[in-house]
């Protein structure tokens, strides 16, 4: 029996081929058409959002508009990685674009996925600062600071995604297995977004880092920011119950979208890596194909593939959510004590804040209600 790079016995090829046949069936039947539809909707919705920002917003952009535009860009770029992935998953599962494109596609998807999470967090924190610290916001927060923070966010996303350039790779078929076809999937070229078996421990550690820094930490910051926003709205004496409910519904929808897409995606990714690691460790000791197939843990794999299909829905919904929240949070301007309209600064000059996405609603008794 052959050995892998670490010197341990390698999993027999016929076991790997049988496992791939079972696992790839789910992708070929379910995943690729969903990715095509999500690509079309995400490109249209994020393209419309960027058009709206570029044509309707006065310059310089309000910081919240800067962050929302960055979110639309990251979602749009992430959506652009879906067509080659869908074409790859369409039976027979065969990568036609070379080694460099395989690595680049995985890197761009991961980078822009992280970018989306980072800019959602920036939007949430921007609203928190505007509500809880309105004096600081009006005195110190400027568009240039939002642009600098956005640049930092892009750099951070690229650094966190950089290991995918190493882990992703092509798996070429052995010589003499025939021509790639649905009947002969073992003859097809595979673009693997995960590590080889001998590097699964490192990839597992990387997946945990991505889950922590790219999901859990931003989620905690977002929850804290929206918690402060909710308290400020609830304490407002000028807003009606219906207005408070509308703002609460929009804030809750943002949190629900985050927790129903990014969180399950990262959880299922880690669980799938763990299941694969366990199966690979036992594979050399299986006596036949039947035993190897019975040991497959299909739950984590199917769950991860399902989230690969469902998670990009967030790219389609973000533009609707973050543009819809503008007029609804605008009620805070009219009714929350202490708000000063940023479109009417004291020096009489326009600040370009025509449509701020954050509402400053902290009570300031010494300042008259506009």
N, C-alpha and C positions, 0 to 999 in steps of 0.2 A: 504494500500500500504506500502511496506517495505521502510525503511530509510537506507541511507548509513552511513558511519562512522562519517560524519560531522553532522548528525542529519537531513539533508535535505531528501526530498523524493527521492527514488531511481528510476531509469529508469526501467519500466516493462521488465521482462525477455523476453517475446515474441517480444517486439520491438528490443531488442538487438540481438536476434536470427535472425530475419528478416534482420537487417542491416548487420550482419556478413555474411549472405548468399550472399547478393549482393556484398559486398566488397571482399570476399574471392574468388569469381568467377574470378576476374581479376588476382589474384595471381596464381590460379590453371591453368589458360589457357595461361598465358603469362610469368610470372616471373621465375618460376622454371627452364624451359629448357634453358633460357638465362644464368642463374647463372651457370648451369652445363658447358656450352660451355666456359664461361668466366673463370671458374676455370681451365679447361684444358689448355687454351691458356696462362693464367697468370702464372701457375706453370711452363710451358715449357719455356716461355720467361724470367721470372725472374730467373729460375734455370740456364738457359744458361748464363745470365748476371753474376750471381755469379760465375759460373764455369770460365767464361772469366776473371773476376777480379782475382780469386784465382790462375789461371794458367799463365796468361800473364803479370800480373803486378809485377814489382819488389818491394821488401820490403825494407824499410817501404813504405806503400802506400802514394801517394800524397794525400793531404787533400780532393781534389775533388773526388778522387777515393773512399776514406773513406765514404764520404757523399753519393755517388752514390750506393755503396754497401749497406749502411744502407737503402736507398730507396728501393733497390731490396728486402732486407730482410723483410721490413714492408709490401711491396706489396705481397710478397709470403705468409707471415703469414695471411694477410687479405684474400687472395684467399683461404687459407685452411679452413676458416670459412664458405665458400659458400656451400660445399656439405651437411653439416647437415641442413643448411637453406633450400636448394633446396629440400631435402628429407622431410622436415617438410611441405613445401608449396605444395608438390605433393598431389593431392586429394586422400583421405580425409586429410584435414589439421590437422595433429595430431603429437604432440611432444612426442617422445618415449625415450628421453635420461635423464629425471629427472630434478629436480629443479636446481641443481648445474650447470649442463651443459647448461641449458637455460641462466642462468645469465652469465656464463663464455663465451659463444658464443657471446653474445651481447657486453660484455666488450672487448674481443679480437678484434672484428670487429672495434669497435669505437676507441680503443687504436691504432691499426695499421693504421686505416684511418687517425687519427691525426698525427701519425708518418710519413706517406707519405707526408702530407702537410708540416710538419716541415722540413723534409730533402730536399724537393724541394726548400724551402726557404733558407736552408743552402747552397745548390748548387748555387742558384742565388746570394746570398751575397758573396760567395767565389769568384765567377767570378767578381763581382763588385770590391771587394778589390784588386784582381789581376790586374784589368785594371786601376782603378783610383789611387791606392796606390801601385805600383809595388815595390818600395823600402821597404815599410813596409812588404809586402808579402815575399820577398826574405830574409829579415833580421829576421823576428820574427815568421812568420806562419810556424808551423811544424806539422807533422802528429799527434804528441801527443795532440796538441791542437784540432785537428779535432776529435780525439777519445773522448776527454773530452767533447767537445760540443755535440757529438753524444749521449754520455751517459746522458747528461743533457736533450737532446731532448726526449729520451726514458722515462725518469722520468717525464717530463712535460706531455707527452702524456698519461702516466698511471694515473697521478693525474687528468687530465681533464676527462678521461674516467671512473674513479672510481665510480661516481654516478650511472652509468648504472647498477652496481651490486645491487644497492638498488631499482632502478626503475623497472628493469626487473623482471618478476615473472611468475609463472605458474597459469593458470586459469583452474581449474578442473571442469568437468561437475557435475551437480546435480545428486543426487541418483535417480535411476529409469528411466533414459531417454533412456536406451538401449545401444547398442554397437556402437562404432564409425564407421561410414561409410559415403560414399558420400551422401547418402540419409538422414543421421542423423549427420550433422556436430556439432550439439549442444552437442553430446555425446563424442566429441573429446577433448583432452587436448590441451590447447593453451599455447604457449610460447610468452608472450607479451614483446616486447622491450620497451614499453612505460609504463607510470604509470597508476594506477587505476583512476577512475573518480574523487575520492576525493583528488587525488594528482596531478591533471592536472596543477594546477597553478604553483606548484613547478617544474614540468617537462617542462612547457612552459618557465619558467625563465632559466632552465638549457639549453634548446635548443637555447635560445638567446645567452647565454654565449658561447656555442660551436660554434655558427655561427660567433660570434665576434672574439673570441680568436683563434678558430680553422680554420677560413676561411678568414674573412675580413682582419684582421691584417696581416697574412702571405701573402695575396694577395697584399696588399699595399707595403709591403717590397719587394716582388718579382717584382712588377711593377717598383718600384724605382730602384732596382738593374739592371733590364734589360733595363730601360731607360738610365741609365748611360753607360751601355755596348753599346747600340745603338749609343749614341753620340760619344763614343770613336772610334767606327768603322767608323762612317760617317766622322770623322775628320782625319782619317788616310789618308796620301797621298801615301802610298805604296801599298794599296790594289786596285785591279781593281773593276769596277762596278759590275761585275759578282760575285766576291768574297764577296763584301759587301751585295749583294742581297741574296746570299746563307746563310750568317750568319744571316741576318735580318729575312729570312724565318724560320730558325730553332728557333730563339728566339721567333718569333711570334707564331710558332706552340706550343711552350711550354706554353706561356701565354694563347693561345686559348684553349689548352687542360685543363688547370686549370679552366678557366672561364666557360667552357662548361660542366664540370663534377662536381667539388666540389661546386661551387657557386650555381648552380641550385638545387643541392641536399639539401644543407642547407636551401635555401629559401623555397623549397617545403616542407621540414620537418617542418619548423616553421608554414607555412600556413596550413598544415594538422593538426597540434596540435590545432591551433586556430579554424579550422572548427569543429574538434571533440569536443572542449570545448563548442562551441556554441550549437551544437546538444545535448550534454549531459545536458546542462542547461535547454533546452526546452523539453527534452524527457519526464519527468514525467507529463507534461501538454498535451501531445498529446492524442487525443481521440480514435484513432485507429491506426492499423498498416499502413494503407495507408497514413495517415497524417505524420506518423513518417518517412516513406520511402521518401515521397515527400520533406521532410525537409533535407534529406541528401545532403551535398555539395560534389558531386562526383568529381568536377574539382580538388580541392587540393589533394584529396585522390589518384585519378588516376595519377596526376602529380607526386606525391611523389613515388608511386609504379613504375612509369616509370623511375624515376631517380635512384631508388634502382636497377633497371636492367641495366641502362646505365652507371651509375657512375663507376662500377667495370671495365668498358672498359679501364679506365685510368691505371689500374694495368697491363693490357696487353700491353699498348702502351709505358709506361714509359721506359722499357729497350731499345726499338728501338730508342726512341727519345734521351735519354741521352747517348747512345753509338754512335748513328749516329752523334751527335754534335761534337764528338772528332776530326775526321779528318777535318771537315769543319771549326771549329774554329782554327785548326792548321795553316791555311793560315796566321793568324795574326802573327805567329812566324817569317815567312819569310819576311813579307812586312811591318808590323807596326813598326815605329821607337821606339827605346827604349826597345825592347824585348831582354831579355837574355835567352838563352836556359837553362832551369833548369836541363837538363841532362848533361850539361858541366859546373859544378860549378867551381868557381875560384880555389878551393883547389885541384881540380883534382879528387875528390872522388865522387862516385855515390850517389845521394840522393834518389834513388829509384823512381824518378818522371818520369817514362817512358812514361806515357800517361796522362798528366794533362788535365783535362776537362776545366780548365779556361785558358784564354789567357790574358797575360799582354800586353796591347797595349797603355799605356799612353806614349806620347812623352817625351823623355829624351834627349835633344840635346847634352848633354855632353857625352853620351854613344854611341859608334859606333854600327851600325846595324850589327848583326851577319850574 
